[in-house]
């Protein structure tokens, strides 16, 4: 259990250090009309997105993963199990390598406002249409006079998108769900998932808690938090993702059919 819990904690910290999740949550908590409600809806959407990723990881795990091997029923590793582990390991390693390269090159991170208002592109592919759709739906969220219900709905959708659609967060959640299924004891598996969820949800829930405890505080700390996360978040998350990816890859290689 110790090794699995270590991996789950590491994956949770990698999500914790995502600047996009925290900064976007702080922006939602700066809403002029209903900051607390909008911030909590963002957190609820993030919880749903995180749960979806974990559920996918648990679903793709082999049914025999949580059953300890015995003399009567020895462990039988299949190519499907190896492929799933290899894909998860590759995703973690690629994302970790990308973040390490960006940190090494000191590449600038676009602000959330800039990402919400992308410049028009000449392409006409599916990716361009998807970006245009997000720009039309979410681009005018900041500063627009919208009904409270629509503000809450958009905030919840943004929370779901940042946790359930963002390539890095969804890949990490799938890896966490898959890793948790290899814990044989149900209570320990629940504890591991609870620890992962608690750590991962800090950047999404913290803005709502801060705004609830002290109205207007999120606006004053947003810039400093964003600067710190941009400076230090990439290196730490890169090391964690590379380590977790290497661990999953080792298990895949060690249990190859």
TORKOL-4160 file (C-alpha; in steps of 0.2 Angstrom, whole numbers, padded with zeros to 4 digits, m for minus):
257
<pt num="1" X="0000" Y="0000" Z="0000"/>
<pt num="2" X="0014" Y="0012" Z="0004"/>
<pt num="3" X="0021" Y="0012" Z="m0014"/>
<pt num="4" X="0003" Y="0015" Z="m0021"/>
<pt num="5" X="m0001" Y="0028" Z="m0009"/>
<pt num="6" X="0016" Y="0037" Z="m0013"/>
<pt num="7" X="0011" Y="0037" Z="m0031"/>
<pt num="8" X="m0006" Y="0044" Z="m0028"/>
<pt num="9" X="0000" Y="0058" Z="m0017"/>
<pt num="10" X="0013" Y="0062" Z="m0030"/>
<pt num="11" X="0000" Y="0063" Z="m0043"/>
<pt num="12" X="m0011" Y="0074" Z="m0032"/>
<pt num="13" X="0003" Y="0086" Z="m0029"/>
<pt num="14" X="0006" Y="0087" Z="m0048"/>
<pt num="15" X="m0012" Y="0093" Z="m0050"/>
<pt num="16" X="m0010" Y="0104" Z="m0035"/>
<pt num="17" X="0004" Y="0113" Z="m0043"/>
<pt num="18" X="m0006" Y="0117" Z="m0059"/>
<pt num="19" X="m0006" Y="0136" Z="m0061"/>
<pt num="20" X="m0021" Y="0136" Z="m0072"/>
<pt num="21" X="m0033" Y="0128" Z="m0060"/>
<pt num="22" X="m0029" Y="0139" Z="m0045"/>
<pt num="23" X="m0028" Y="0156" Z="m0055"/>
<pt num="24" X="m0044" Y="0152" Z="m0064"/>
<pt num="25" X="m0052" Y="0148" Z="m0048"/>
<pt num="26" X="m0046" Y="0165" Z="m0041"/>
<pt num="27" X="m0053" Y="0174" Z="m0056"/>
<pt num="28" X="m0070" Y="0166" Z="m0053"/>
<pt num="29" X="m0069" Y="0171" Z="m0035"/>
<pt num="30" X="m0067" Y="0189" Z="m0041"/>
<pt num="31" X="m0084" Y="0189" Z="m0049"/>
<pt num="32" X="m0092" Y="0206" Z="m0046"/>
<pt num="33" X="m0110" Y="0199" Z="m0044"/>
<pt num="34" X="m0109" Y="0183" Z="m0034"/>
<pt num="35" X="m0091" Y="0179" Z="m0030"/>
<pt num="36" X="m0094" Y="0166" Z="m0017"/>
<pt num="37" X="m0107" Y="0156" Z="m0027"/>
<pt num="38" X="m0098" Y="0157" Z="m0043"/>
<pt num="39" X="m0082" Y="0151" Z="m0034"/>
<pt num="40" X="m0091" Y="0136" Z="m0026"/>
<pt num="41" X="m0099" Y="0132" Z="m0043"/>
<pt num="42" X="m0081" Y="0131" Z="m0050"/>
<pt num="43" X="m0076" Y="0120" Z="m0036"/>
<pt num="44" X="m0091" Y="0108" Z="m0039"/>
<pt num="45" X="m0087" Y="0107" Z="m0058"/>
<pt num="46" X="m0069" Y="0103" Z="m0054"/>
<pt num="47" X="m0075" Y="0089" Z="m0042"/>
<pt num="48" X="m0086" Y="0081" Z="m0056"/>
<pt num="49" X="m0071" Y="0082" Z="m0069"/>
<pt num="50" X="m0059" Y="0074" Z="m0056"/>
<pt num="51" X="m0071" Y="0060" Z="m0052"/>
<pt num="52" X="m0074" Y="0057" Z="m0071"/>
<pt num="53" X="m0055" Y="0055" Z="m0074"/>
<pt num="54" X="m0053" Y="0043" Z="m0059"/>
<pt num="55" X="m0068" Y="0033" Z="m0064"/>
<pt num="56" X="m0061" Y="0031" Z="m0081"/>
<pt num="57" X="m0044" Y="0025" Z="m0074"/>
<pt num="58" X="m0054" Y="0012" Z="m0063"/>
<pt num="59" X="m0064" Y="0006" Z="m0077"/>
<pt num="60" X="m0049" Y="0003" Z="m0089"/>
<pt num="61" X="m0040" Y="m0007" Z="m0075"/>
<pt num="62" X="m0041" Y="m0025" Z="m0076"/>
<pt num="63" X="m0054" Y="m0034" Z="m0066"/>
<pt num="64" X="m0040" Y="m0045" Z="m0058"/>
<pt num="65" X="m0030" Y="m0030" Z="m0052"/>
<pt num="66" X="m0038" Y="m0029" Z="m0035"/>
<pt num="67" X="m0037" Y="m0048" Z="m0032"/>
<pt num="68" X="m0021" Y="m0053" Z="m0023"/>
<pt num="69" X="m0013" Y="m0068" Z="m0032"/>
<pt num="70" X="m0014" Y="m0085" Z="m0023"/>
<pt num="71" X="m0007" Y="m0102" Z="m0026"/>
<pt num="72" X="m0024" Y="m0107" Z="m0033"/>
<pt num="73" X="m0026" Y="m0092" Z="m0043"/>
<pt num="74" X="m0009" Y="m0085" Z="m0048"/>
<pt num="75" X="m0008" Y="m0068" Z="m0056"/>
<pt num="76" X="m0010" Y="m0068" Z="m0075"/>
<pt num="77" X="m0004" Y="m0053" Z="m0084"/>
<pt num="78" X="m0012" Y="m0049" Z="m0101"/>
<pt num="79" X="m0007" Y="m0038" Z="m0115"/>
<pt num="80" X="m0022" Y="m0027" Z="m0112"/>
<pt num="81" X="m0016" Y="m0023" Z="m0095"/>
<pt num="82" X="0001" Y="m0020" Z="m0101"/>
<pt num="83" X="m0005" Y="m0008" Z="m0115"/>
<pt num="84" X="m0016" Y="0002" Z="m0103"/>
<pt num="85" X="m0001" Y="0004" Z="m0091"/>
<pt num="86" X="0011" Y="0008" Z="m0105"/>
<pt num="87" X="m0001" Y="0022" Z="m0112"/>
<pt num="88" X="m0003" Y="0029" Z="m0095"/>
<pt num="89" X="0016" Y="0029" Z="m0092"/>
<pt num="90" X="0019" Y="0037" Z="m0109"/>
<pt num="91" X="0006" Y="0051" Z="m0106"/>
<pt num="92" X="0014" Y="0055" Z="m0089"/>
<pt num="93" X="0031" Y="0055" Z="m0096"/>
<pt num="94" X="0027" Y="0065" Z="m0111"/>
<pt num="95" X="0018" Y="0078" Z="m0100"/>
<pt num="96" X="0032" Y="0079" Z="m0087"/>
<pt num="97" X="0045" Y="0081" Z="m0101"/>
<pt num="98" X="0035" Y="0095" Z="m0109"/>
<pt num="99" X="0034" Y="0104" Z="m0093"/>
<pt num="100" X="0052" Y="0101" Z="m0089"/>
<pt num="101" X="0057" Y="0108" Z="m0106"/>
<pt num="102" X="0046" Y="0123" Z="m0104"/>
<pt num="103" X="0054" Y="0127" Z="m0087"/>
<pt num="104" X="0071" Y="0124" Z="m0094"/>
<pt num="105" X="0067" Y="0137" Z="m0108"/>
<pt num="106" X="0058" Y="0148" Z="m0097"/>
<pt num="107" X="0044" Y="0149" Z="m0109"/>
<pt num="108" X="0030" Y="0161" Z="m0104"/>
<pt num="109" X="0014" Y="0155" Z="m0098"/>
<pt num="110" X="m0001" Y="0164" Z="m0106"/>
<pt num="111" X="m0013" Y="0172" Z="m0093"/>
<pt num="112" X="m0030" Y="0164" Z="m0091"/>
<pt num="113" X="m0038" Y="0180" Z="m0099"/>
<pt num="114" X="m0027" Y="0178" Z="m0114"/>
<pt num="115" X="m0031" Y="0159" Z="m0116"/>
<pt num="116" X="m0050" Y="0164" Z="m0114"/>
<pt num="117" X="m0048" Y="0176" Z="m0129"/>
<pt num="118" X="m0037" Y="0168" Z="m0141"/>
<pt num="119" X="m0032" Y="0177" Z="m0157"/>
<pt num="120" X="m0042" Y="0171" Z="m0173"/>
<pt num="121" X="m0033" Y="0157" Z="m0182"/>
<pt num="122" X="m0033" Y="0153" Z="m0201"/>
<pt num="123" X="m0035" Y="0135" Z="m0198"/>
<pt num="124" X="m0052" Y="0126" Z="m0202"/>
<pt num="125" X="m0049" Y="0110" Z="m0193"/>
<pt num="126" X="m0058" Y="0102" Z="m0179"/>
<pt num="127" X="m0046" Y="0109" Z="m0166"/>
<pt num="128" X="m0049" Y="0127" Z="m0173"/>
<pt num="129" X="m0067" Y="0125" Z="m0172"/>
<pt num="130" X="m0066" Y="0118" Z="m0154"/>
<pt num="131" X="m0056" Y="0133" Z="m0149"/>
<pt num="132" X="m0068" Y="0145" Z="m0158"/>
<pt num="133" X="m0082" Y="0137" Z="m0148"/>
<pt num="134" X="m0074" Y="0139" Z="m0131"/>
<pt num="135" X="m0069" Y="0157" Z="m0136"/>
<pt num="136" X="m0088" Y="0160" Z="m0140"/>
<pt num="137" X="m0094" Y="0152" Z="m0124"/>
<pt num="138" X="m0081" Y="0157" Z="m0111"/>
<pt num="139" X="m0072" Y="0172" Z="m0119"/>
<pt num="140" X="m0084" Y="0185" Z="m0112"/>
<pt num="141" X="m0086" Y="0178" Z="m0095"/>
<pt num="142" X="m0075" Y="0191" Z="m0087"/>
<pt num="143" X="m0083" Y="0208" Z="m0085"/>
<pt num="144" X="m0099" Y="0204" Z="m0093"/>
<pt num="145" X="m0116" Y="0208" Z="m0085"/>
<pt num="146" X="m0124" Y="0191" Z="m0085"/>
<pt num="147" X="m0137" Y="0184" Z="m0074"/>
<pt num="148" X="m0131" Y="0175" Z="m0058"/>
<pt num="149" X="m0138" Y="0158" Z="m0064"/>
<pt num="150" X="m0128" Y="0159" Z="m0081"/>
<pt num="151" X="m0112" Y="0165" Z="m0071"/>
<pt num="152" X="m0113" Y="0150" Z="m0060"/>
<pt num="153" X="m0116" Y="0138" Z="m0075"/>
<pt num="154" X="m0101" Y="0144" Z="m0084"/>
<pt num="155" X="m0091" Y="0144" Z="m0069"/>
<pt num="156" X="m0096" Y="0126" Z="m0066"/>
<pt num="157" X="m0092" Y="0121" Z="m0084"/>
<pt num="158" X="m0075" Y="0130" Z="m0083"/>
<pt num="159" X="m0071" Y="0120" Z="m0067"/>
<pt num="160" X="m0076" Y="0104" Z="m0076"/>
<pt num="161" X="m0066" Y="0108" Z="m0091"/>
<pt num="162" X="m0050" Y="0112" Z="m0081"/>
<pt num="163" X="m0051" Y="0095" Z="m0072"/>
<pt num="164" X="m0060" Y="0084" Z="m0084"/>
<pt num="165" X="m0054" Y="0090" Z="m0101"/>
<pt num="166" X="m0037" Y="0098" Z="m0098"/>
<pt num="167" X="m0025" Y="0085" Z="m0105"/>
<pt num="168" X="m0013" Y="0085" Z="m0090"/>
<pt num="169" X="m0027" Y="0084" Z="m0077"/>
<pt num="170" X="m0037" Y="0071" Z="m0085"/>
<pt num="171" X="m0022" Y="0060" Z="m0089"/>
<pt num="172" X="m0016" Y="0061" Z="m0070"/>
<pt num="173" X="m0033" Y="0057" Z="m0064"/>
<pt num="174" X="m0034" Y="0042" Z="m0075"/>
<pt num="175" X="m0017" Y="0036" Z="m0069"/>
<pt num="176" X="m0023" Y="0039" Z="m0051"/>
<pt num="177" X="m0039" Y="0028" Z="m0054"/>
<pt num="178" X="m0029" Y="0015" Z="m0062"/>
<pt num="179" X="m0016" Y="0015" Z="m0049"/>
<pt num="180" X="m0029" Y="0014" Z="m0035"/>
<pt num="181" X="m0037" Y="m0002" Z="m0042"/>
<pt num="182" X="m0020" Y="m0011" Z="m0039"/>
<pt num="183" X="m0023" Y="m0009" Z="m0020"/>
<pt num="184" X="m0030" Y="m0025" Z="m0014"/>
<pt num="185" X="m0039" Y="m0019" Z="0002"/>
<pt num="186" X="m0055" Y="m0009" Z="m0001"/>
<pt num="187" X="m0052" Y="0002" Z="0014"/>
<pt num="188" X="m0035" Y="0007" Z="0009"/>
<pt num="189" X="m0040" Y="0010" Z="m0009"/>
<pt num="190" X="m0053" Y="0022" Z="m0002"/>
<pt num="191" X="m0040" Y="0031" Z="0009"/>
<pt num="192" X="m0029" Y="0032" Z="m0006"/>
<pt num="193" X="m0042" Y="0040" Z="m0017"/>
<pt num="194" X="m0048" Y="0051" Z="m0003"/>
<pt num="195" X="m0030" Y="0058" Z="m0001"/>
<pt num="196" X="m0027" Y="0060" Z="m0020"/>
<pt num="197" X="m0044" Y="0069" Z="m0021"/>
<pt num="198" X="m0041" Y="0080" Z="m0006"/>
<pt num="199" X="m0024" Y="0086" Z="m0013"/>
<pt num="200" X="m0029" Y="0088" Z="m0031"/>
<pt num="201" X="m0045" Y="0098" Z="m0026"/>
<pt num="202" X="m0035" Y="0111" Z="m0016"/>
<pt num="203" X="m0032" Y="0123" Z="m0030"/>
<pt num="204" X="m0050" Y="0122" Z="m0035"/>
<pt num="205" X="m0058" Y="0123" Z="m0018"/>
<pt num="206" X="m0046" Y="0136" Z="m0010"/>
<pt num="207" X="m0052" Y="0151" Z="m0019"/>
<pt num="208" X="m0070" Y="0147" Z="m0013"/>
<pt num="209" X="m0064" Y="0145" Z="0005"/>
<pt num="210" X="m0054" Y="0161" Z="0004"/>
<pt num="211" X="m0068" Y="0171" Z="m0003"/>
<pt num="212" X="m0081" Y="0163" Z="0010"/>
<pt num="213" X="m0069" Y="0167" Z="0024"/>
<pt num="214" X="m0064" Y="0185" Z="0019"/>
<pt num="215" X="m0073" Y="0193" Z="0005"/>
<pt num="216" X="m0062" Y="0201" Z="m0008"/>
<pt num="217" X="m0046" Y="0193" Z="m0003"/>
<pt num="218" X="m0044" Y="0183" Z="m0019"/>
<pt num="219" X="m0042" Y="0198" Z="m0029"/>
<pt num="220" X="m0027" Y="0204" Z="m0018"/>
<pt num="221" X="m0018" Y="0188" Z="m0019"/>
<pt num="222" X="m0021" Y="0182" Z="m0037"/>
<pt num="223" X="m0006" Y="0191" Z="m0044"/>
<pt num="224" X="0007" Y="0185" Z="m0031"/>
<pt num="225" X="0000" Y="0167" Z="m0032"/>
<pt num="226" X="0000" Y="0167" Z="m0051"/>
<pt num="227" X="0018" Y="0173" Z="m0051"/>
<pt num="228" X="0024" Y="0160" Z="m0039"/>
<pt num="229" X="0015" Y="0146" Z="m0048"/>
<pt num="230" X="0022" Y="0151" Z="m0064"/>
<pt num="231" X="0040" Y="0152" Z="m0057"/>
<pt num="232" X="0040" Y="0136" Z="m0047"/>
<pt num="233" X="0026" Y="0125" Z="m0052"/>
<pt num="234" X="0033" Y="0118" Z="m0068"/>
<pt num="235" X="0049" Y="0111" Z="m0061"/>
<pt num="236" X="0041" Y="0102" Z="m0046"/>
<pt num="237" X="0026" Y="0095" Z="m0056"/>
<pt num="238" X="0038" Y="0090" Z="m0070"/>
<pt num="239" X="0049" Y="0080" Z="m0058"/>
<pt num="240" X="0033" Y="0072" Z="m0050"/>
<pt num="241" X="0026" Y="0067" Z="m0066"/>
<pt num="242" X="0042" Y="0060" Z="m0073"/>
<pt num="243" X="0044" Y="0050" Z="m0057"/>
<pt num="244" X="0026" Y="0043" Z="m0057"/>
<pt num="245" X="0027" Y="0039" Z="m0076"/>
<pt num="246" X="0044" Y="0030" Z="m0073"/>
<pt num="247" X="0035" Y="0020" Z="m0059"/>
<pt num="248" X="0020" Y="0015" Z="m0070"/>
<pt num="249" X="0032" Y="0011" Z="m0084"/>
<pt num="250" X="0043" Y="0000" Z="m0072"/>
<pt num="251" X="0027" Y="m0010" Z="m0067"/>
<pt num="252" X="0021" Y="m0012" Z="m0085"/>
<pt num="253" X="0038" Y="m0019" Z="m0090"/>
<pt num="254" X="0040" Y="m0030" Z="m0074"/>
<pt num="255" X="0022" Y="m0037" Z="m0077"/>
<pt num="256" X="0024" Y="m0039" Z="m0096"/>
<pt num="257" X="0015" Y="m0056" Z="m0102"/>
